[in-house]
Amino acid sequence: MSTRIIPVEPFDYVVFGGTGDLAFRKLLPALYHRFAAGQIPRGSRILAASISSLPSAAYRERVVASLERFVAETDRADDSVAAFSEMCQHVQVDAFSDDGWADLRQRLEGRQVVRAFYLAVAPQLVGAICARIGSAGLATPESRVVVEKPLGHDLESARAVNAAVGAVFDESRVFRIDHYLGKETVQNLMALRFANALFEPLWNSAHIDHVQITVAESIGVGTRGPYYEKAGALRDMVQNHLLQLLCLVAMEPPDSYEADAVRDEKVKVLKALRPIDESNADRLTVRGQYTALRTENTHVPSYSDEVGGHRSRTETFVAIKAEVANWRWAGVPFYLRTGKRMPERVSEIVIAFKPIPHSIFSASCGAIQSNKLVIRLQPDEGVMQWIMIKDPGPGGMRFRHVPLDMSFAEAFGVRNPDAYERLLLDVVRGDPTLFMRRDEVEAAWRWIDPIRSAWERDGRPPNAYTAGTWGPSRSIALIERDHRTWHEETV
């Protein structure tokens, strides 16, 4: 089965921070894949804006090198790589002075194409760059701007960032990107719920026992130590990725699949989250920090080692028991978990249904386990419905808990596109459905800030966990005191 390729209009993508890691590792490979698939017309351009003094020819050489590193050999062709690199150019621009802005304006003037600005820069540069875009006259009424996370470090700073961006760009032209929302499986969650008659009648507290959302990484902080020391797992992962996934699970059916209809329902979920603060944070949250793993053949450094050896109070793991206080979800806990240096890299949503009310079978048939719908975001995107069946063969009734498994790569026989491929072209199309609205970002911070404040006032350091494990023992207790357990079932 093949996918249908619909070309976009020609565009100019101005990538501030175009010589940075995000551009070379994610943005350029994503745009190349869409170009190679025939979705990007050759009249389009990618302008990398940075403070570097780098001729465009030298920049193109770096583009080719990044594609050779981050695009599989089977997906590269010399002619398409060469043609794509010719679309790229570099312009030297200083965010804090007038240097380079006249040159950038000259390159953009006179082109009747979609104009998008991608701010792949540190948060503190966002306001300055937007102001310069405005004063240089680069923001046409049809221009779009893409803002990367983190959007601030708390509610107050998020409002300041939003105000700086909003002073130049109308809200309908602002695309706050969370790449998790571009994943194929995340969008299939919407299809499962709202394009099938099977699940939505069961999608409530009468049938669902609890929900688990796990985003685990096997790596440490690496070179991101300076950023991570200021952010921590709560700000880096929970405030955006995990809360976005929670919203998509818990939202009411929108009246249409239009941007504001979908985002209206997500905001309602964030506003319905039961507050967590000093009165209950110790009972409903767990924070941890990984320590070193030393064996005869392995040495994995601790978080403190990776950030310079000082004793840090920054959390690399968070588990939260959340509740959406509304009619549909009253009494259904949402267990959120994220961490670094976990046993494996995995992101998944588990919808755990309630057990059957009565078993007609004898104990000799085996235990009857509850049904689960497991939505895997990475590394192998797909959906599994765990059900009970009879073990094949003679000898009486014996039960097995097995998955009905749909791997997207196997089912459709195509390369699974990276989330950025979809989101970057959604910006060109002017479709903000998969991007966060201003009030959505601020509602998320409004729920997160009291948790952070409670931890700071508590004064205790994060709970230690050994690198390569599933977090502190307290995170296991968080769910097991409710007579539940973290999902670890594999095929």
C-alpha angles and dihedrals in degrees: 000000000000130000123239114246115213112187119226127224118273112275147181112227110195107196113196105203088030092155093053133103096261092053096050097037101042118001101050095042089049093051091045092055091053091046092050089049090056096250098116117063118227092243089073124101138202114209114193109206119195141135090254120113095230126148114228091243091057090046091054089054089056090048091055091047091051092050090050089052102040104029119071115249090238089059095050129085122182094229095049092045090052093047092048094049089053087062089061127084137163129231124187111230132167115213092206102045141034092261113128099359095105089052091050091048091051091053092051100042120103097018115123096205138110109283119208129177116205114197103205090166141108114289093248090062097054097084094045093049093048091050091051091048088054098045092046090055094240097128107088119186088260097046120116131207127206118206121196125215139291095068096191127316098259140004095280095051092043089056090050092051091047091049092050092050093042092054088069106023129047112239091249088061097050117097112190103193128216106171092206089072090060094058115115093232094052090057090044087059086065090048093049092052103038106026097051133061092212106076111026096069087056095043098105145073093280091068108017119077098189144327128234125198116187128180108177128176125196094203129078128231094281111173092352092079098114091050094042093052088063096040114033125187095293094060097031099049116003099051092056119009101036096039090049090054090047090053093053091050096046104034123114117244108278117227090243141359092258124127101252094039090056094042093047089061093047091053090052090057093051091050090049095055109118108245120256115201142135091309096062110007093103090056099040104036138053126190126190145176125210121243128202123289113214124179133149092274103022137061118178114177123233122247090254090054091051094053097048106287099280122128106263131194094200115124120232093180133046132180121182135181104213132179131202103217102212139102096271098048107028109143096009111119120217109208112202122192133175134158149148127243091030122155092263143002107257138144119189145150117220120198105195113198124209119267121260111274095233136009119220091191130090122247090252089071090067135249118315110226125202121259118258133193108209118194109193116202098176153056094359108019114218148103128261126189110200112210139164118254137168114266104247119251140049126299104082136287116331122165131225129186106222137165129241093218129202115179109189093214092053097039097051101026094222136112110272105240120231115251092245091060091065097038097048091054093042085063090054090048090049092237111145097177094112095043130085122256122223096253090047093057092047093048089054092052090047089061096040100048097069090052091053091046091051091053092049093050092046090062097200119128120245117278112264123240129177117250110259095035132101096258135273120341088244089069089059090049090049091067101026094058084067089053092252133110138211113267111253100151115136134181 
